[in-house]
């Protein structure tokens, strides 16, 4: 893993603490050295990205290089947050990958219509989650060029 990949922050928005822990463990198991930050709902996500409230101290830091987004969250769901991100000129270049339990065709189409970079249905086992995270890391941090 090169230094550039290590410097890229992954921001994971999910209200389920168990899912957040599983993704953290899968990231470590995949040997991805990226920093992983968590937010618990869409409102928290937007505050993080706009450096408001408890995230005001991040004003002088770079935006995350990748956002993993659950669709079904309280306060502001992932669909609403995705729409806001992709309409904001300062945020729209950040790749957003939906990582959700939803297999609904409507959610898949709507996510892509709103500008999502990828849609992944959460794998049911830790092994398949780890493999998905490993593949995600290889693609986003070794193959594609990110606008960072």
N, C-alpha and C positions, 0 to 999 in steps of 0.2 A: 504494500500500500504506500503510495507516494505522499509527500507532505501536503500537496494540494488537496487530496482526498481527506486527509486528517483534519484540515482546517475547515472543512465544510460541515456546518451544523445541520443536523436533521431535527426538525420540529415535529413532534407527534401529538396530534389532537385526538384524544379519546377519553370518554368519561369513565371507562371501566378500568379500575386500578389493576385488575388481574391481566387484562389485555396489555396494558402499558408495561407491566413487569415481564410478560412473555416476550414482547417485542424487544425490550432491553436485553433480556437473556439471549434471545435469538441473535441480536446484533453482536453481542460478545462472543457467542458460539461461532458466528460467521467470521470472526476476527476482523470485523470492521472497526477501525479506530476512530470513527467520527464521534463527535460529541452529540449526545441525544438529549434534547430538552422536551419536556412534557407540558401540555396544557390540557385542561379537563373539559372544556366546552368551547363552542364557537365564539362566545363573547370573550373568553379568556384568550383565545387564539388571536382575535382582532386586537385586543389590548396589547398582547405580546408584539404583534407586527407593527402597531402604531406607537409602541413604547409608552403606553399610558398606564396609570395606576401603579401596581406593584412592579411593572416592567419599565418604569421611567428611567431607571439606572442603565438600561441598555441603549440609550440614545446614541452613544458613540460606537456601537458595535455593528458588525455587518448583519444583514438579514440572513435567515437560514438559507441554505443552498437547496433544500428539499423539504417539503411538507408532506407528511403522511397524515391523512385525514379520514376520520370515521364520519359517516353520514348522520348517524342517529345519536345526537347529543342534546343535553338540556340547554336552556337559555337561548342559544342560537344554534341551529343544527348545521351540519357540514355543508349542506346545499347552499344555505344562506351565506355562510362564510366563504365558500368557494366563489360565489357570485361577486361578493365584495372584493375579494382578492383579485379576481380577474378584471374587475372594472377600475382598479386603482393603478394609475400609471407607475407608481413606485413599487408595487408588489406583483404585478401581473406576469413578470418574467420568472418568478419563482416557480419551479416545477412543483405541481401538486399531484400526488398519487393517492387516490382513494383506497383505503384499506378498511373494509367493512364486512359485516356479515350478510348484507343485503345482496341477493342475487336477482332482484327485481329488474326486469328489462327497462322499465321506466327510469330507475335510478341510474342504470348504465348510460342510457341515451342522454338523460338530462345532465349527467356529470360531464360527458364529452361535449355536449352543447354549451356548457358553461366554461369549457376550456381546460378540463382536467388533462393531465399528461398520461395518466394510466389508471386503470380500475382493477383492483385485486380483491377477490373475495377471500376473507380471512381463512387461512388453512385451519383444519380442525385438529391437527396434531402438532406437537412442538417440532418434530423432525421436518414436517413439510413447511412449517412457518420459518424455520431456520434456513431451509433451502430457498424459500421465496425471498427472504431478507438477503441472503448471500447473492442471489441472482440480481436483485434490486440494486445492491451495492456495486456489483460488477458493472452493471449497465450505467448507472448514474454517476459513478465516481471513477470508472476506468475507460469507458467507451465513449460516452457523449461529452461534448464540451458544454459546460454550464456558464451562464452569464454572470460570473462572480468577479 
